[in-house]
Amino acid sequence: MSTIVAVDTFDLRFPTSRLLDGSDAMNPDPDYSTAYVVVRTDDDGPDGHGFVFTIGRGNDVQVAAIDTLRSFLLGHEVEPLLADMGGTWRRLVHDSQLRWLGPEKGAMHMAVGAVVNALWDMRAKRAGLPLWRVLADLTPDEIVDLVDFRYLTDVLDRSEALQLLESARDGRQDRAQRLVAQGYPAYTTTPGWLGYDDAKLARLSGEAVAAGFGQIKLKVGADLDDDRRRLAIARETCGPDVRIAVDANQRWDVDEAVRWIKELAAYDLAWVEEPTSPDDVLGHASIAERIAPIPVATGEHTANRVMFKQLLQARGAQVVQIDACRLAGVNENVAVLLLAAKFGVPVCPHAGGVGLCEIVQHLAMFDYVAVSGTADGRMIEYVDHLHEHFSDPVRIDRGRYVAPTKPGSGAQMLQTSMREHAYPGGAAWAAG
Amino acid sequence: MSTIVAVDTFDLRFPTSRLLDGSDAMNPDPDYSTAYVVVRTDDDGPDGHGFVFTIGRGNDVQVAAIDTLRSFLLGHEVEPLLADMGGTWRRLVHDSQLRWLGPEKGAMHMAVGAVVNALWDMRAKRAGLPLWRVLADLTPDEIVDLVDFRYLTDVLDRSEALQLLESARDGRQDRAQRLVAQGYPAYTTTPGWLGYDDAKLARLSGEAVAAGFGQIKLKVGADLDDDRRRLAIARETCGPDVRIAVDANQRWDVDEAVRWIKELAAYDLAWVEEPTSPDDVLGHASIAERIAPIPVATGEHTANRVMFKQLLQARGAQVVQIDACRLAGVNENVAVLLLAAKFGVPVCPHAGGVGLCEIVQHLAMFDYVAVSGTADGRMIEYVDHLHEHFSDPVRIDRGRYVAPTKPGSGAQMLQTSMREHAYPGGAAWAAG
């Protein structure tokens, strides 16, 4: 048996605020960061890598939160932990003392996500397969074993989840082949950051269309006149057939959101993302009803499966945007994929940041092969930043994610990049 | 002008798990703890004390979260910070990078609460008044200036809040006098911890009635037969005129909660507290509708004002239980008091833990004098633990909180207690 002998954490930050990459109406100057964790064993098998994505200050708090979980892993045998990821998840999430810091939300919950994802990375590497395929090869019983149905059973219980998975079992192999051959649809947020000037917006929008993307996304919500002008530029550049979504990053109150969106409706919006507080389920439902048929998209800041359950119950989200690192890792995202499948709502993962594309693509591809069984109306966000720091960076071909083939979850960063972006001692910061 | 020269933090823990004080269906063995902060200035005026309450592991993460806020205070002039607590709150809560760790929930949000409360403690001490009186002496305009109405305006905006406060302005002085003369109603959870045996439950229930409490509370949710037996003992001991509330501490799923509560309804329940996930607004609403007329009480784990707004909108809470340290301090609690007043729902604060009674009594008393204008159906939780560690411990007289008269918020711990409970080096832990 192999034993976990180290849970090493790292505070890694990228000085992205210098170029206003990632700027939006709520986040004017993010420094993309990861609270990074490596789980090491005493055998020759691969390590497990995971992280929490943050935007700068507070990344040290996130590292401290991951550190508290060390005792759940150190000295434990690897195989039973990896073989029972449902049980492992419960032990981490339901520790009664640590749970108090959430419960199941904020820094402590995301820390669990980093550790859970690191274990999945290790499991996939040891299986010699990309994570999406490890998940898609599980039986329906094995998949529901990953899910904690606590607080979900009034809407979805184990037996109904099993039925959903059984009904998607036929065709898994065909879809996996199609995925490998054709990839998975993507859209790009690269053109739309609020800090970019009009010329850069036009140039990048044109490049996105030329590269084959069927949808782009623009940040909005700081100034209505600016939004109108920028949407006009994007629509003019893209033509009528490329979808344009907008993202307010929680900028508005409920009534304000409705008024503002109606002012922008003429530009044919693919969806409106994060119109208000991510906690406001009833607010999202009210907005969605009043701006229909424009869909509301949300989820990158949705704290846990209980909040996703309610967004679906209340019809507050017509597009579910899971995030690989906001929830408590792969297991809780599987729960959300099942909830979305039950409600027939498409999942279009949030990505960008640093490393989010690399991980979350596996979840969308698993969804396609084994859960929803379709890619219709689905696509993964793509931003062309910081991929060069990862050992298996995403590949985009004609506006689609190419299915990863290397073993693991995609989370592993290059050692040189880790050294250079260590905060505050790394070369990237010394130069700043 | 005076300047802030130190923001000192402390990891303080009490080994309460040794006696099962505080044990319930979700928290079998808490070690009551505080991530404690002292804000110091370069003048001779008093310091400000605040803290986050936790139950053990993770208290160090909470300290790390408070540490990130140091730069918002160090070197700043004290008077403008204290004079504009609304602006100070916004700067702390809306820092775009730190906000990512919530947003507005979990460790980072509670850290803001500790700092905000420490500043209120300082302001009250410098005014030479107890916090409740500082707040109750503010004009309606000054009170609404404390509140961030972002994400609330679909339900409550500044002008409506002003009207509520204006209509409670008459009678403020009478109510303040009555409060000083008669105190504020309390109920006690002292008898009801799940780890206590039947004899201890009966003895403590009897003592509570003899001490003049009109309501006690029992922990439930681990085992239905145990709950029935313990409720029978409590009801037998207390007689029919003392109210008995039960608290499930988030133990149940929605349908399970309804079934379980119906089994206990014969014991005449004053309220059912935290029946399910604190995030499940729609679940609370469903439970409340199906167990009516038994009221649902919740709030001690409600993350922010947006969640409280929805609990009230959806009629998921018939009793609002604010917590002094879960929300972002006094300011956000003022927002919740205003929301509850608008909906006519009584606020019965959560307390216990360590130091929670000391702080939260000020908020309930402010509510009585200046917001709701009534104590009908209101009471503050009381538990008889750990008060001896505070410089101005709560006083209970015939089942009522005696209105504090000393300057400050009540948060200040004795220096000897702080030394002894420093974790892990203090004497309380060396002896363990």
Boltz contact constraints between the chains, C-beta under 6 A:
constraints:
  - contact:
      token1: [A, 27]
      token2: [B, 96]
      max_distance: 6.0
  - contact:
      token1: [A, 54]
      token2: [B, 100]
      max_distance: 6.0
  - contact:
      token1: [A, 55]
      token2: [B, 97]
      max_distance: 6.0
  - contact:
      token1: [A, 55]
      token2: [B, 100]
      max_distance: 6.0
  - contact:
      token1: [A, 56]
      token2: [B, 97]
      max_distance: 6.0
  - contact:
      token1: [A, 57]
      token2: [B, 97]
      max_distance: 6.0
  - contact:
      token1: [A, 57]
      token2: [B, 98]
      max_distance: 6.0
  - contact:
      token1: [A, 58]
      token2: [B, 68]
      max_distance: 6.0
  - contact:
      token1: [A, 58]
      token2: [B, 98]
      max_distance: 6.0
  - contact:
      token1: [A, 58]
      token2: [B, 101]
      max_distance: 6.0
  - contact:
      token1: [A, 61]
      token2: [B, 64]
      max_distance: 6.0
  - contact:
      token1: [A, 61]
      token2: [B, 65]
      max_distance: 6.0
  - contact:
      token1: [A, 61]
      token2: [B, 68]
      max_distance: 6.0
  - contact:
      token1: [A, 64]
      token2: [B, 61]
      max_distance: 6.0
  - contact:
      token1: [A, 64]
      token2: [B, 64]
      max_distance: 6.0
  - contact:
      token1: [A, 65]
      token2: [B, 61]
      max_distance: 6.0
  - contact:
      token1: [A, 68]
      token2: [B, 58]
      max_distance: 6.0
  - contact:
      token1: [A, 68]
      token2: [B, 61]
      max_distance: 6.0
  - contact:
      token1: [A, 96]
      token2: [B, 27]
      max_distance: 6.0
  - contact:
      token1: [A, 97]
      token2: [B, 55]
      max_distance: 6.0
  - contact:
      token1: [A, 97]
      token2: [B, 56]
      max_distance: 6.0
  - contact:
      token1: [A, 97]
      token2: [B, 57]
      max_distance: 6.0
  - contact:
      token1: [A, 98]
      token2: [B, 57]
      max_distance: 6.0
  - contact:
      token1: [A, 98]
      token2: [B, 58]
      max_distance: 6.0
  - contact:
      token1: [A, 100]
      token2: [B, 54]
      max_distance: 6.0
  - contact:
      token1: [A, 100]
      token2: [B, 55]
      max_distance: 6.0
  - contact:
      token1: [A, 101]
      token2: [B, 58]
      max_distance: 6.0
  - contact:
      token1: [A, 101]
      token2: [B, 107]
      max_distance: 6.0
  - contact:
      token1: [A, 102]
      token2: [B, 106]
      max_distance: 6.0
  - contact:
      token1: [A, 103]
      token2: [B, 301]
      max_distance: 6.0
  - contact:
      token1: [A, 105]
      token2: [B, 105]
      max_distance: 6.0
  - contact:
      token1: [A, 105]
      token2: [B, 106]
      max_distance: 6.0
  - contact:
      token1: [A, 106]
      token2: [B, 102]
      max_distance: 6.0
  - contact:
      token1: [A, 106]
      token2: [B, 105]
      max_distance: 6.0
  - contact:
      token1: [A, 106]
      token2: [B, 106]
      max_distance: 6.0
  - contact:
      token1: [A, 106]
      token2: [B, 107]
      max_distance: 6.0
  - contact:
      token1: [A, 107]
      token2: [B, 101]
      max_distance: 6.0
  - contact:
      token1: [A, 107]
      token2: [B, 106]
      max_distance: 6.0
  - contact:
      token1: [A, 107]
      token2: [B, 107]
      max_distance: 6.0
  - contact:
      token1: [A, 151]
      token2: [B, 253]
      max_distance: 6.0
  - contact:
      token1: [A, 151]
      token2: [B, 277]
      max_distance: 6.0
  - contact:
      token1: [A, 153]
      token2: [B, 253]
      max_distance: 6.0
  - contact:
      token1: [A, 154]
      token2: [B, 254]
      max_distance: 6.0
  - contact:
      token1: [A, 154]
      token2: [B, 255]
      max_distance: 6.0
  - contact:
      token1: [A, 253]
      token2: [B, 151]
      max_distance: 6.0
  - contact:
      token1: [A, 253]
      token2: [B, 153]
      max_distance: 6.0
  - contact:
      token1: [A, 254]
      token2: [B, 154]
      max_distance: 6.0
  - contact:
      token1: [A, 255]
      token2: [B, 154]
      max_distance: 6.0
  - contact:
      token1: [A, 277]
      token2: [B, 151]
      max_distance: 6.0
  - contact:
      token1: [A, 277]
      token2: [B, 306]
      max_distance: 6.0
  - contact:
      token1: [A, 279]
      token2: [B, 306]
      max_distance: 6.0
  - contact:
      token1: [A, 279]
      token2: [B, 307]
      max_distance: 6.0
  - contact:
      token1: [A, 280]
      token2: [B, 306]
      max_distance: 6.0
  - contact:
      token1: [A, 282]
      token2: [B, 310]
      max_distance: 6.0
  - contact:
      token1: [A, 282]
      token2: [B, 313]
      max_distance: 6.0
  - contact:
      token1: [A, 306]
      token2: [B, 277]
      max_distance: 6.0
  - contact:
      token1: [A, 306]
      token2: [B, 279]
      max_distance: 6.0
  - contact:
      token1: [A, 306]
      token2: [B, 280]
      max_distance: 6.0
  - contact:
      token1: [A, 307]
      token2: [B, 279]
      max_distance: 6.0
  - contact:
      token1: [A, 310]
      token2: [B, 282]
      max_distance: 6.0
  - contact:
      token1: [A, 313]
      token2: [B, 282]
      max_distance: 6.0
